[in-house]
Amino acid sequence: MHAIVEDTANDPSRAVLLRREGAVAHLRFNRPALLNAIDPTLALQFRRACEQLTGDDSVRAVVLSGEGRAFMAGGDLAAMHADVGVVPDIIANMHAGLLWLAALSAPVIASVHGQVAGGGFGVALACDLCIAAAGTRFTMAYPLIGTNSDCGTSWGLERMLGVRRAMEVALLSEPIEASDALRLGLVNRVVPADELAAATRELAARLAGGPTVAYGNLKRLLREAGGRSLAQQLDAEAEGFLRCTATADFAEGVSAFLQKRPPRFNGR
């Protein structure tokens, strides 16, 4: 299936901007005055953008980032305080968007800076990889406003940290500096703030040049491994491997290896 991702990067009034850069799609939260806090409009546009990405098989890597001083500071508490009735739709749309992202074969990268709190923390954890600017601060935040998590934050924390450490992060809600997030495994790389954009582009370009079908299989195998026995995982690996052998990228990868040259994958 192939569709063209609608480029909305030139519409500054939108809460979520979407643009293409070759095989890389950039999804950028765009409420900088409010640290990209999630309101009903942002949540709906996020869902629609993520759904649109799943329909474009020429997208081979996705980058999530935030405009202004923060990646995302969580939910828009003022909007929720004014009308708590908006909460169900906000959660439903954010969760639907995250499920669309998880279904992509293309690797998804969170490129984060400033504050990464509440739902923003969950969004970052839901991505396949996370690169952070030095000085970034991660905060669970939910208990500070008297609620539990959303956006899959508890799912990501438990899998990355284990139950005991996840309990500490969740219940105490103390800020985690970028260097500690790297040590804990919450992010993959920390770079100087002025190098974040360039480092993100380099990583995205590398992944966009890879074997997308194989990446998708690996993503599913790793995410689902915890719920399977060894025998079930071996069966899933075998099934995925055989699917990959039918792709043009497998033929190219084997040929390149035998010819001692770099492979030129096309994502199919």
N, C-alpha and C positions, 0 to 999 in steps of 0.2 A: 504494500500500500504506500502511496506517495501523495503528499499534499504539501502546499506551500504554507509555511508559518507566516502569519500576518505580522508584519513589522510595525510595532507601535512605539518604537523608541523616540519618534519625533513628536509624540503627543504628551507633553509634560503634565497635562491634567490627569493622566491615568495614574492609578495607584500601583499598577504593576506594568512595567515596560518589558517588551519582548522584541528581540532583534536577532538576526542571523549574522554570523561572521564565518562564511564558508560552511563547514560541516558542524560548527559549534553554535548552539542556541544560547543566548544570554537572557535570563529572566532576572529582572532587577526590581526590588521593592522601591517604591517612589513616594513615600510620605516623609521626606526628610525633616520637616519642621516638627514632626511628632515621633521622630526616631523610628519611622516605618512601623508604628504600632498597627495592629490588625483591627480594622473596622469592617463592617459588612461589605463595603465596596472592594477593599483590598482582598478579602477572602474570596469573593465571587470572581474577581478578575484572576486571582491566583488559580482557582479551580479551572477556569476556562483556558488559561494559558497552558496549564499542565496537560489538559485534555487535548489541546491542539498539538502539543509536541508529540503525543503518542501516535498521531496520524501522519507523521512525516518521517519516512524511513531514511531520508537523507540526513537527518540529525544524528550525529555520531558522538556527540558529547554535549552536556548541558551544564551551564554555570549559573548558580544562584548567588546574588549579591544584593547589597543595600545601598541606596543613595544617601549621601550626607554623612553624618557623624556616627552612624551605627548600622549594623546589619539588620537587627530587628529587636526592639525592646519589649516584645510580647504583645498582649492584647491592649486595645485602646480602652482603658478603664473609664475614661470620661464618657465614651459612647455607651459603655455597658451600664454605667451608673445612671445615665439619662434614661435608658430604656433597656432593662435587663432582658426584655423579650427578643433582643437582637442576638443573644448568645447562641441559641440553637443553630441558627443559620450560619453564623460565623464558624462554629465548630464543624458543622456538616460540610461546608465548602472547603475549609482548610484540610480536613481529613480526606475528602474526596481527591483534592489536588495531590496530596502526599501519596495516595494509593496509585494515582496515575503515574507519578514520578517513579515509584517503586517498580512499576510494570515495564518501564523502559529497558531495552537492552543497552542503550547508550549509557555510559557512566555519567553520574550526576555529581558535580563538585560544588560544595559550599565554599564561597570565598568571603570570609567574615572579618569584620573589624568593629571597633568600638564596643557597644553593648550587644550581647547575644543573650537574651533573657526570655523566660517563659516560653511562649510558643515559638519564638525565634530559636531558642535552644533546641526545641524538638525538631524544627525544620532542619537545622544544621546536622543534628544527629541522624536524621532520616536520609541524608545524602550519602552517596557511596564513599566519597572522600571529602575531607575538610582541610582547607588551607587558611591559616589565620595570620593577621597582622600582629606584630608585637604590640602589646598594650591592650589587646582584646580582653574583655572580661565576660565570663560565662556565669549566669546565675539562674538557678532553678526558679526562684521567685514565687512560685504558686502558694506555698504556705504563708507567705507574707501578706497575701490578700485573702486568706482563708479558704483556699480551694485546692483540689488535687490537679494533676497535670492534664494536658491535652497534647495534640499534635504528635503523639507517639513518644513523648519525652521519656516516660517510664520504660517503654519497650527498648528504646535505644540505650538508656543508662544501664539497665540490668544486663544487657548483652555485652556491653563494652567494659563495664566495671565489676560485674558480679553483684550479688544481692547486698552484701554487707557495705561495700563502698558506695553503691548506688543509694542505699538508705541514708548514709551520711550526707551525700550531696543533696538529696531530695529533702530530707527533714530539716537540716540546718540551713539550707539555702544560702550558704556563704559564697561570695564571689570566688571564682576560679580564674586565676591569671593565665594568660596564653601559655607560658612556660610550663605551668602545672598541668594544663589541659593536654599538652604534648606528652608530658611524662605519664599521664594517666591513660593515654590512648584515645582521648576525645577528639583530637585533631591529628592530622598526618604530618603537617609541616607548619612551622612558624617562620615568618620572614619579616624583615623590616617593613614598616608601614608604607614607605614610599616605593617598595618593590612588590607590593601585593598584586597590583593589576598585571604587571609583567610576568610574575611568577605564575599567576593563574592562567594567563593566556598560553604560556609555555606548556603547562600541564594539560590544559584542555586540548591544545593542538596535538600533543603526543597521543592522548587517548582517542581523539577523533581520527587519527591515522591508523588505529588498531583494528583487530578483527571483531566487529561489533556483535556478531552472533555469538562468538565464543565468550565475549565479555558478558553478554546477557545470561548465558548459561552459568558462568562462574558466579555472577551476582545472586542468581536464584539458589545455586548450590550452597553458597556460604550463608545466605539468609535463612535457609530452611534446614540447615544441618542440625541445629539444636533440637528439632522436633522429630528426628529420625534415628533409628538404630543404625549401626554400622552397615548391616546388610542392606537396609533401605537406601542408605547414602551411596553405597557401591552401585546399586541398581540405577539410581538417578544419574550418577556419573557416567555409567556405561551408555545409558539412553542419550544423554546430552552429547557425549563424545561421538556417537554414531551419527547424530544429527549434524554435527560440525563437519564430519568427513564428507558430507554431501555438498558443502559450500565451496564457492570459488575461492574464498579466503584460505581454506584448508589446502587446496591444491596449490595456491600461490605460496603459502607458508612452507610447504614441503619442498616445492621447487626451489625457493630461495635458499633454504637450508642446504640442499644438495649442491646448489650452484655457488654457495658461499657468497651470497649477496644479501643486502637488506630486503625484507619483503615489502611489497607494495599492495597493501590491503585496500579493498574497496567497500568493506562493510557488508558484503553479501556472500 
